[in-house]
Amino acid sequence: MATSNHLLIKQRSVIEFLAAEGCFAANIHARMKTVYGEMCISDCAVCKWVRIFKGEDPRETILRDRKRSGRPLSASVMAHRKLTA
């Protein structure tokens, strides 16, 4: 019998594959429930992993600004002090 950690990894792999095919989280969970039965992860967990794999998870958002022309990459401390003083 597979360990619970191994089973979770397998289920995440299934979610990643089916999400890449464009399946909805509810459909993925229903399909997994028929295979894994009581050992299947919850529908909320499936939704969470679908968001992560599709890049829609807010935790995956990049907070750094992208490089743009005409914008400095950083501000010097001295320049900032002159503006606020």
OpenMM code with the backbone's topology and positions (N, CA, C; nanometers):
from openmm import Vec3, app, unit

residues = "MET ALA THR SER ASN HIS LEU LEU ILE LYS GLN ARG SER VAL ILE GLU PHE LEU ALA ALA GLU GLY CYS PHE ALA ALA ASN ILE HIS ALA ARG MET LYS THR VAL TYR GLY GLU MET CYS ILE SER ASP CYS ALA VAL CYS LYS TRP VAL ARG ILE PHE LYS GLY GLU ASP PRO ARG GLU THR ILE LEU ARG ASP ARG LYS ARG SER GLY ARG PRO LEU SER ALA SER VAL MET ALA HIS ARG LYS LEU THR ALA".split()
positions = [
    Vec3(0.0840, -0.1184, 0.0000),
    Vec3(0.0000, 0.0000, 0.0000),
    Vec3(0.0882, 0.1244, 0.0000),
    Vec3(0.0494, 0.2231, -0.0777),
    Vec3(0.1260, 0.3469, -0.0861),
    Vec3(0.1088, 0.4287, 0.0413),
    Vec3(0.2131, 0.5015, 0.0780),
    Vec3(0.2021, 0.5890, 0.1939),
    Vec3(0.1100, 0.7051, 0.1592),
    Vec3(0.0583, 0.7715, 0.2611),
    Vec3(-0.0341, 0.8824, 0.2364),
    Vec3(0.0348, 0.9962, 0.1614),
    Vec3(0.1635, 1.0222, 0.1913),
    Vec3(0.2379, 1.1261, 0.1212),
    Vec3(0.2535, 1.0898, -0.0262),
    Vec3(0.2837, 0.9642, -0.0542),
    Vec3(0.2984, 0.9183, -0.1916),
    Vec3(0.1651, 0.9300, -0.2658),
    Vec3(0.0576, 0.8983, -0.1993),
    Vec3(-0.0754, 0.9074, -0.2584),
    Vec3(-0.1118, 1.0523, -0.2903),
    Vec3(-0.0767, 1.1457, -0.2016),
    Vec3(-0.1019, 1.2874, -0.2271),
    Vec3(-0.0247, 1.3364, -0.3494),
    Vec3(0.0982, 1.2945, -0.3610),
    Vec3(0.1798, 1.3342, -0.4758),
    Vec3(0.1201, 1.2794, -0.6051),
    Vec3(0.0738, 1.1556, -0.6012),
    Vec3(0.0101, 1.0974, -0.7194),
    Vec3(-0.1153, 1.1748, -0.7568),
    Vec3(-0.1949, 1.2113, -0.6575),
    Vec3(-0.3184, 1.2842, -0.6850),
    Vec3(-0.2890, 1.4242, -0.7400),
    Vec3(-0.1867, 1.4884, -0.6880),
    Vec3(-0.1486, 1.6198, -0.7412),
    Vec3(-0.1036, 1.6082, -0.8861),
    Vec3(-0.0359, 1.5003, -0.9189),
    Vec3(0.0064, 1.4781, -1.0577),
    Vec3(-0.1140, 1.4636, -1.1496),
    Vec3(-0.2151, 1.3921, -1.1025),
    Vec3(-0.3383, 1.3760, -1.1807),
    Vec3(-0.4049, 1.5121, -1.2001),
    Vec3(-0.4112, 1.5913, -1.0945),
    Vec3(-0.4716, 1.7239, -1.1030),
    Vec3(-0.3952, 1.8107, -1.2017),
    Vec3(-0.2626, 1.8078, -1.1945),
    Vec3(-0.1808, 1.8885, -1.2856),
    Vec3(-0.2073, 1.8503, -1.4307),
    Vec3(-0.2134, 1.7212, -1.4580),
    Vec3(-0.2364, 1.6723, -1.5944),
    Vec3(-0.3746, 1.7130, -1.6451),
    Vec3(-0.4785, 1.6869, -1.5648),
    Vec3(-0.6144, 1.7168, -1.6095),
    Vec3(-0.6392, 1.8678, -1.6182),
    Vec3(-0.5770, 1.9454, -1.5309),
    Vec3(-0.5897, 2.0915, -1.5389),
    Vec3(-0.5248, 2.1430, -1.6668),
    Vec3(-0.4127, 2.0824, -1.7055),
    Vec3(-0.3457, 2.1216, -1.8294),
    Vec3(-0.4321, 2.0897, -1.9513),
    Vec3(-0.5146, 1.9864, -1.9399),
    Vec3(-0.6073, 1.9530, -2.0479),
    Vec3(-0.7281, 2.0459, -2.0514),
    Vec3(-0.7457, 2.1256, -1.9452),
    Vec3(-0.8561, 2.2203, -1.9408),
    Vec3(-0.9771, 2.1730, -1.8640),
    Vec3(-0.9636, 2.0637, -1.7902),
    Vec3(-1.0763, 2.0141, -1.7105),
    Vec3(-1.1036, 2.1073, -1.5929),
    Vec3(-1.2296, 2.1165, -1.5547),
    Vec3(-1.2688, 2.1958, -1.4386),
    Vec3(-1.2425, 2.1169, -1.3111),
    Vec3(-1.2234, 2.1906, -1.2015),
    Vec3(-1.1909, 2.1287, -1.0728),
    Vec3(-1.2976, 2.0294, -1.0286),
    Vec3(-1.4248, 2.0625, -1.0487),
    Vec3(-1.5334, 1.9719, -1.0066),
    Vec3(-1.5282, 1.8401, -1.0836),
    Vec3(-1.4977, 1.8480, -1.2124),
    Vec3(-1.4863, 1.7259, -1.2929),
    Vec3(-1.3651, 1.6427, -1.2512),
    Vec3(-1.2565, 1.7118, -1.2228),
    Vec3(-1.1354, 1.6417, -1.1784),
    Vec3(-1.1634, 1.5677, -1.0486),
    Vec3(-1.2283, 1.6357, -0.9536),
    Vec3(-1.2563, 1.5723, -0.8250),
    Vec3(-1.3486, 1.4518, -0.8421),
    Vec3(-1.4503, 1.4649, -0.9264),
    Vec3(-1.5430, 1.3528, -0.9483),
    Vec3(-1.4703, 1.2328, -1.0079),
    Vec3(-1.3825, 1.2570, -1.1025),
    Vec3(-1.3068, 1.1470, -1.1641),
    Vec3(-1.2126, 1.0824, -1.0628),
    Vec3(-1.1479, 1.1655, -0.9816),
    Vec3(-1.0552, 1.1118, -0.8824),
    Vec3(-1.1287, 1.0342, -0.7740),
    Vec3(-1.2479, 1.0789, -0.7381),
    Vec3(-1.3269, 1.0111, -0.6343),
    Vec3(-1.3601, 0.8681, -0.6762),
    Vec3(-1.3853, 0.8473, -0.8072),
    Vec3(-1.4158, 0.7111, -0.8532),
    Vec3(-1.2935, 0.6204, -0.8453),
    Vec3(-1.1758, 0.6783, -0.8600),
    Vec3(-1.0527, 0.5981, -0.8562),
    Vec3(-1.0015, 0.5794, -0.7139),
    Vec3(-0.9933, 0.6894, -0.6388),
    Vec3(-0.9306, 0.6852, -0.5065),
    Vec3(-1.0299, 0.6626, -0.3921),
    Vec3(-1.1586, 0.6782, -0.4178),
    Vec3(-1.2598, 0.6541, -0.3145),
    Vec3(-1.2407, 0.7409, -0.1923),
    Vec3(-1.2408, 0.6799, -0.0756),
    Vec3(-1.2274, 0.7530, 0.0505),
    Vec3(-1.0891, 0.8159, 0.0686),
    Vec3(-0.9922, 0.7704, -0.0067),
    Vec3(-0.8565, 0.8238, 0.0039),
    Vec3(-0.8365, 0.9484, -0.0837),
    Vec3(-0.9406, 0.9894, -0.1531),
    Vec3(-0.9329, 1.1060, -0.2416),
    Vec3(-0.9261, 1.2345, -0.1591),
    Vec3(-0.8484, 1.3301, -0.2065),
    Vec3(-0.8412, 1.4587, -0.1379),
    Vec3(-0.9731, 1.5337, -0.1568),
    Vec3(-0.9964, 1.6344, -0.0766),
    Vec3(-1.1237, 1.7066, -0.0785),
    Vec3(-1.1390, 1.7898, -0.2055),
    Vec3(-1.2620, 1.8278, -0.2333),
    Vec3(-1.2873, 1.9112, -0.3505),
    Vec3(-1.2224, 2.0485, -0.3357),
    Vec3(-1.2144, 2.1002, -0.2135),
    Vec3(-1.1465, 2.2287, -0.1898),
    Vec3(-0.9981, 2.2191, -0.2216),
    Vec3(-0.9380, 2.1069, -0.1847),
    Vec3(-0.7960, 2.0867, -0.2141),
    Vec3(-0.7730, 2.0753, -0.3646),
    Vec3(-0.8642, 2.0098, -0.4343),
    Vec3(-0.8521, 1.9997, -0.5801),
    Vec3(-0.8592, 2.1398, -0.6414),
    Vec3(-0.9547, 2.2210, -0.5962),
    Vec3(-0.9668, 2.3587, -0.6468),
    Vec3(-0.8388, 2.4371, -0.6214),
    Vec3(-0.7818, 2.4213, -0.5028),
    Vec3(-0.6582, 2.4911, -0.4682),
    Vec3(-0.5454, 2.4528, -0.5636),
    Vec3(-0.5304, 2.3231, -0.5895),
    Vec3(-0.4221, 2.2776, -0.6763),
    Vec3(-0.4463, 2.3148, -0.8213),
    Vec3(-0.5698, 2.3164, -0.8648),
    Vec3(-0.5988, 2.3606, -1.0018),
    Vec3(-0.5574, 2.5065, -1.0183),
    Vec3(-0.5913, 2.5908, -0.9196),
    Vec3(-0.5511, 2.7320, -0.9258),
    Vec3(-0.3995, 2.7451, -0.9310),
    Vec3(-0.3302, 2.6679, -0.8499),
    Vec3(-0.1834, 2.6744, -0.8481),
    Vec3(-0.1266, 2.6313, -0.9825),
    Vec3(-0.1747, 2.5193, -1.0363),
    Vec3(-0.1202, 2.4678, -1.1613),
    Vec3(-0.1556, 2.5550, -1.2808),
    Vec3(-0.2669, 2.6266, -1.2739),
    Vec3(-0.3034, 2.7170, -1.3828),
    Vec3(-0.2438, 2.8562, -1.3628),
    Vec3(-0.1723, 2.8770, -1.2533),
    Vec3(-0.1094, 3.0055, -1.2276),
    Vec3(-0.2062, 3.1123, -1.1809),
    Vec3(-0.3187, 3.0733, -1.1228),
    Vec3(-0.4183, 3.1689, -1.0776),
    Vec3(-0.4197, 3.1843, -0.9260),
    Vec3(-0.3241, 3.1259, -0.8604),
    Vec3(-0.3199, 3.1338, -0.7145),
    Vec3(-0.2579, 3.2669, -0.6730),
    Vec3(-0.3266, 3.3461, -0.5893),
    Vec3(-0.2715, 3.4752, -0.5492),
    Vec3(-0.1366, 3.4647, -0.4798),
    Vec3(-0.1067, 3.3515, -0.4197),
    Vec3(0.0248, 3.3347, -0.3559),
    Vec3(0.1356, 3.3273, -0.4588),
    Vec3(0.1009, 3.2951, -0.5823),
    Vec3(0.1996, 3.2833, -0.6885),
    Vec3(0.2218, 3.4150, -0.7621),
    Vec3(0.1497, 3.5194, -0.7245),
    Vec3(0.1610, 3.6477, -0.7919),
    Vec3(0.2980, 3.7080, -0.7648),
    Vec3(0.3597, 3.7598, -0.8683),
    Vec3(0.4897, 3.8249, -0.8546),
    Vec3(0.4659, 3.9696, -0.8144),
    Vec3(0.5243, 4.0101, -0.7047),
    Vec3(0.5018, 4.1440, -0.6528),
    Vec3(0.6046, 4.2446, -0.7017),
    Vec3(0.7099, 4.2001, -0.7631),
    Vec3(0.8129, 4.2912, -0.8115),
    Vec3(0.7692, 4.3534, -0.9433),
    Vec3(0.8055, 4.4778, -0.9617),
    Vec3(0.7766, 4.5450, -1.0870),
    Vec3(0.8634, 4.4882, -1.1983),
    Vec3(0.8056, 4.4809, -1.3159),
    Vec3(0.8837, 4.4412, -1.4321),
    Vec3(0.9659, 4.5600, -1.4778),
    Vec3(1.0769, 4.5325, -1.5448),
    Vec3(1.1594, 4.6400, -1.5977),
    Vec3(1.0815, 4.7129, -1.7061),
    Vec3(1.0835, 4.8451, -1.6977),
    Vec3(1.0188, 4.9279, -1.7984),
    Vec3(1.1140, 5.0383, -1.8387),
    Vec3(1.1048, 5.0816, -1.9624),
    Vec3(1.1917, 5.1900, -2.0073),
    Vec3(1.1516, 5.3194, -1.9372),
    Vec3(1.2531, 5.3990, -1.9028),
    Vec3(1.2263, 5.5261, -1.8394),
    Vec3(1.2005, 5.5189, -1.6902),
    Vec3(1.2096, 5.4031, -1.6333),
    Vec3(1.1863, 5.3897, -1.4899),
    Vec3(1.3131, 5.3376, -1.4240),
    Vec3(1.3589, 5.4022, -1.3161),
    Vec3(1.4802, 5.3531, -1.2500),
    Vec3(1.4558, 5.2160, -1.1868),
    Vec3(1.5604, 5.1344, -1.1840),
    Vec3(1.5506, 5.0029, -1.1240),
    Vec3(1.5440, 5.0100, -0.9720),
    Vec3(1.6073, 5.1116, -0.9154),
    Vec3(1.6035, 5.1277, -0.7704),
    Vec3(1.6222, 5.2754, -0.7376),
    Vec3(1.5928, 5.3116, -0.6162),
    Vec3(1.6120, 5.4491, -0.5700),
    Vec3(1.7211, 5.4493, -0.4651),
    Vec3(1.8048, 5.5505, -0.4699),
    Vec3(1.9092, 5.5594, -0.3684),
    Vec3(1.8499, 5.6155, -0.2404),
    Vec3(1.9068, 5.5822, -0.1301),
    Vec3(1.8564, 5.6280, -0.0008),
    Vec3(1.8694, 5.7798, 0.0093),
    Vec3(1.9812, 5.8352, -0.0364),
    Vec3(2.0030, 5.9792, -0.0281),
    Vec3(1.8996, 6.0546, -0.1108),
    Vec3(1.8679, 6.0066, -0.2281),
    Vec3(1.7690, 6.0736, -0.3124),
    Vec3(1.6324, 6.0702, -0.2457),
    Vec3(1.6023, 5.9604, -0.1793),
    Vec3(1.4738, 5.9497, -0.1105),
    Vec3(1.4660, 6.0466, 0.0072),
    Vec3(1.5763, 6.0622, 0.0795),
    Vec3(1.5777, 6.1531, 0.1938),
    Vec3(1.5579, 6.2975, 0.1492),
    Vec3(1.6142, 6.3340, 0.0365),
    Vec3(1.5994, 6.4707, -0.0129),
    Vec3(1.4539, 6.5002, -0.0491),
    Vec3(1.3828, 6.3992, -0.1007),
    Vec3(1.2450, 6.4209, -0.1401),
    Vec3(1.1521, 6.4339, -0.0187),
    Vec3(1.1815, 6.3645, 0.0884),
    Vec3(1.0924, 6.3641, 0.2040),
    Vec3(1.1300, 6.4678, 0.3080),
    Vec3(1.2488, 6.5260, 0.2961),
    Vec3(1.2942, 6.6220, 0.3984),
    Vec3(1.2312, 6.7582, 0.3797),
] * unit.nanometer
topology = app.Topology()
chain = topology.addChain("A")
for resn in residues:
    res = topology.addResidue(resn, chain)
    for name in ("N", "CA", "C"):
        topology.addAtom(name, app.Element.getBySymbol(name[0]), res)
